Amino acid sequence: MTDLLAVTLGERKHFRSAKSESWKAIEDWIGRPLPGDYKELVDGYGDAVIAGHLFIPHPEGSEPLLDFIREQRDVFLQWCEGLELDERVRAAATEVIPWAYHDWNGDVCLLLPDGSERWSVAVVFRQHRRILLFEGGVVDFLDSVLNGGRYPIGWPKDRPRWEQIEGSPVI
């Protein structure tokens, strides 16, 4: 994944990974290990904004990842009450892992635990009350968007690929 990440976002931006205790606290709370491609993305490029609006939290960032996951999972569960969901999303609804927030329109990106090495991505379009499923991991999703030009509906296309959050404690 490192090569695809470098092609998609440039050289690794952070030279120190999150502490193993930080990842352990997150994985203990969710009850399973996170996919390696996702952890590599967060360690190398987290606590930043991708494509101008897609916030990627970091375990030790300005908004700690575990807090983000807890809050956004609750928001997702409230949002989907009464909706007819795709079978895969419905089956994983209480276990989804929010991994990014799009501040242009409030969309949330989720990882769907499925036992594979790279979990599928779901984009929750809050304004459109629908969900886009992407088969493939988080790095494949970002490659599809940034290199393939397959931006989800309503996402601006003319923004910088990667920007550090101002005042980020992650260096």
Summary of the structure (lengths in Angstrom):
residues: 171
radius of gyration: 14.9
end to end distance: 21.2
largest distance: 44.1
contacts: 533
relative contact order: 0.20
helix: 36%
strand: 19%
